[in-house]
Amino acid sequence: MLKVGIDIGGTKIAGGVVDPDGRIVEKLRVDTPADTSALADAVADMARHFSAAHDIHAVGVAAAGFIDRARATVIHAPNIAWRNEPLKANLEARLDMPVFIENDANAAGWAEFRFGAGRGVDTMVMLTMGTGVGGAIVLDGKLFRGGHGIGAELGHTRFMRDGLRCGCGQNGCLEQYASGRALQREALALADDPEIGQGLAAVRDEQSRIPGPAISRLVLAGDPGATEALRRVATALGEACGGFQAVLDPELFVIGGGVAQLGNDLLAPVRLAYETSLPGYGDRPVAEFAIAQLVNDAGLIGAADLAGTEG
């Protein structure tokens, strides 16, 4: 039974036809329209394109934002002008098939649990290190959504009292210290360090920015400044995971997002910080850590798999 999965991002809409084993049969990507009505049209057009060539039974849509408990309304979205947007109804009015809505991080985490790094465990936490920090929780084989449908926003747990201002309106959220954006900020600060900052200073652009890919290349080359910037961000993530372990006790943490492409260069300091932050370390079971496997396809795969299921 084939389903369509569509992952709506701030700049791109990625969609695909997905089989029951999580394999993508056909994939398509288009720009995200600025107008919300045009965006719904673009999603519907993509679903119709797929259904013209395949026997499609349902459409799953992953969207960044707070999704209500009924998985029908986008209460708030950070990068798209959705406020209490009845997205499910808007899409079903355009399509002759059932539509299911899910938070993008939840969809990606579910895909990793079912078909990626999380296969074989019952309880898993996924954290994505992109512009912000996304979170997904699977408890005893079920996707955790919370009482109002908007749980697992792990990037917005308070990490630092009176800390940096976050886009969510609060201060000190984890994503201000453990995201790709945080890595760039730390790298920029270290570029002026006369002892270890030369490599970072050399890739700083005219707008005083250091692109993420440039930092990654320096880390892989063993540059001390870039390595220190990564250590700071990884330490923040690992410390937070120690706290998540105390509450959720997952068997596995899966780390995704652009920063996760650094593999063990990231995981090694994450594990160290996790161990030193874990209550009862040395006398209790600990979680494993793994890099996400499905990369940019996770959101659409998870959305498709969740369509028509309880997840």
N, C-alpha and C positions, 0 to 999 in steps of 0.2 A: 504494500500500500504506500503510494507516494504522497508526500506532503510538500508544501512550499514553505520555506523559511525566509524571512526578510528581516534584515538588521538595519534599522534606521539610525544613521549617524548624523552629526552636525553638518558634514560636507558631502558624504556619500551614502547611498542606499545600496546595500549588497543583498542579493537574493539568490536562492538556489532551490532546485528540486532535490529532495533528500529521501533516500530509501530507508527502510526500517533498521538497517545496520549503521546508519549515520553517514553513509557515503553520498557525496554530492554527484548527482547525475548530470545536471546542467547548472551553470552559474551565470549571473549577470550583475553588472554594477552601473549605476547612473548617479549623476549629481543630485544632491538634495535641494529641492526648490525652497526658496525663502518663505513663500506663502503657504500657509498650512493647508488650505484647500487644494492647491496644486500639488502639495506633498502627498495628500491622500490619493489624488488622481494618479500620481506616479507609482505609488505602491500598488494600486488596483491594476494599473496597466501592466506592471511587472507580473503580477499574479495571473492575469489573463494571458499574457505571452506564454507563460509556462504551461497553463492549462490547455492551450491550443495544441500542444505537442505531447502532453503527458496526461495520464488519468489521475488527476489531483483530487484528494479527499478533504483537505483542510489547509488553511493558511495560518502559520504562526508568525507573529510580528514581535521583534525585540526592539525596544525603545528605551533610550536613556531617560530616566525620570522616575517619579513616584507613581506606581500603578495601584489603583484601588483593589480592595479585596476581591471584588467580582471580576478582576482582570478585564475591565471594560473601559475605564476612564484613566487618562493620564492626568493626575492631580497637578503635577508640576514637572516641568522639564528644564534643565539648565541651559541647553543650547538651541532649543526650538521654542517658538512662541505658543506653547501649549499650557493652558491653565484650565483645569477641569475639562479637558478635551475628551468628548465621547468617541474615542478613536475606533473602538470595536464597531459601534453603530455606524459611524461614517464609512468604514470600509465595507461592512456587510451590505450597506445600501448600494454600493458600487459593484459588489460581487455576488454571484449566485453560489456561494459556498460559505461554510462556517469560518469565522476568524477568531483567533485567540491572541491575546496581548500579554507580553511578559517584559519585565525589566531586563535590559540588555545584559547586565552583569549576572543576573540569575540564569538567563538563557545560556550564557557562555559557561557558567559553572556547571549547569546541568549537562551540557554537552561533554565537558571534561569528565564528569562523573560517569556518564553512560558509555562514552566512546573513546576517551582520551586517558590522561594521566591518572584519573580516579577510578579506573576499572578495578574491581576486586575489593573495594572498601565499602563500608556502610555509612560512615560519617566522615565528611570532608568539608574543608573550608577553602574557598578560592579567593585570592586577592589579585587584582589586576593593577599593575603599576603603569599607568598611562599619564595623561594630563593630570588626572586625579587618581584616587584609589577606589576601585570598585570592589564589591564584596558579594559572595554567594555562599550559602550554607546549605549543606545536605545532611540531614539528621535521620539516621536509621532508614536510609534509602528514599527519603522524601525531601523535596525542596522546601526549605523554611521561608515563609513569607511574612509571618507575624500577624498580630490581631487585626491590623488595618490594611495589610497587604504590602506594606512598605518597609519590612524588616531587612536585616542584613546589610544596611548601609555602613559597613565597617570603616570605610574611609572617613566617616564623619563622627567617629567616636572621639571624645576629647583626649588628646594625647599630651597637650601642654597647657597648663593653666595660664590664662592671659597670654596665650601664644599668638602666632601669626593669624591675621584675618583670613577667613575662608569665604569662598563664594557662596556658601550655604547661609551666610549671615552670622555664623559663630566664630569664635577664636580658638586656635590651637588644635584644629582637627588633624587627624593622622595624615590626611592627604597633603597637608602643607609640609610634611616632613619626610614622607616615604613615597613620593610620586616621581614621575619623570620630570615634572616641573621643579620639584624640590632638588632633584639631582642637578639640573641646570643652574639653579640658584647657588647651590653649594660650590659647584665648579667655578662659577663666576667670582665668588668670594675668594676662592683659593688661587685664582689666576694672579692675584697681586702678592701672593706669598713668595718672597725671594728665594726660598729654599726648594720648594716643590712646585711652584706655579708656572714655570716657564712653558711647559707643553700646553697648558690650558690657555695661557696668554697668547700663544702663537695662533690659536684657532678662534680667538675672540673676534667677532665681526665688527663692522663700523658702527653698529647700533649697540655695541657692548653686550652682545649675546653670544652664548656658546651653544651651538646646535647639539641636540642629543646624539645624533650619529657620530659627531666628532668626538664626543666624550667616550662613547663606546669604543671607537677605534683606539683611543689613547689607553683605555683600560686594558684592552686586549694586547696592546704593545707594552704593558707594564709601567706606564707613566705614573709616577708617584702622586702627582696632584689629582689626576682623574681617579686613581685607585682610592685615595683618601675621600674624595667626594662621594664615591660609591659606598665606601665603608660607612659613612655617616648616615646615608639614606637607608642602607641595608640594616644598620643597627636599629634605627627607628622602627622599621618593619618587624624585625625580629623581636624587639621588646614588646610591641603590640601583640604579636603572635603568642607570647608567653601569657599575656592577659586573656586572649581568646581561648587558649588551651584551658585555663582555669575555669572558664565559664562553659565552654562547649565540648571540651575533651575530644577533638577530632583525631582520627587515625592519621590523617594526611592533610597537609597544606599544599595547595597547588598555586604556584605563582605565575601569573600571566602578564600581558601587556608588553610594551616596547622594551622596557628595562630588563625583562626576563630573558631577552635574547642573549644576555651576558652569561647565562648558565651558571656554572659553579663559581665564577667570579662574584656573582651576586649571592648565591645560596650559602657559600661558606661563612661570610660575616652574618648573614641572617640567622643561620643555625647557632652560631656562637652567642649572639645577643638573645636568642630565644632561650637557650639553655641557662644563661645567667639570669633570666627574668622569670623562669618557671617556678612556681611554688612547689616545694618538695622535690626539686630536681635531684636525681640520684636515687630516690626511693620510690619512683612512680614511673609508669609507662610514658613514653614520649611519642610525639608525632613524627612522621617522616615528612620530608619536603621534596617537591618535584616541580619541574618546569612544565607549564602547560604545553600540550602537544598539538592542539588544533589551531592555534594562532588566530589569524583574522577570520577564519571560518566558524569559530566556535559559536558566535551569536546566532547565526542563521541556522546552524545545525541544531542547536538547543531549542530555538524557537519552533522549528519544524517538529522536533521530537515531542515537545510539550503540547503541540496542537491536538486537541481532542483527548488529552489525558489529564490526570490530576497532578502528576509530577511530584 
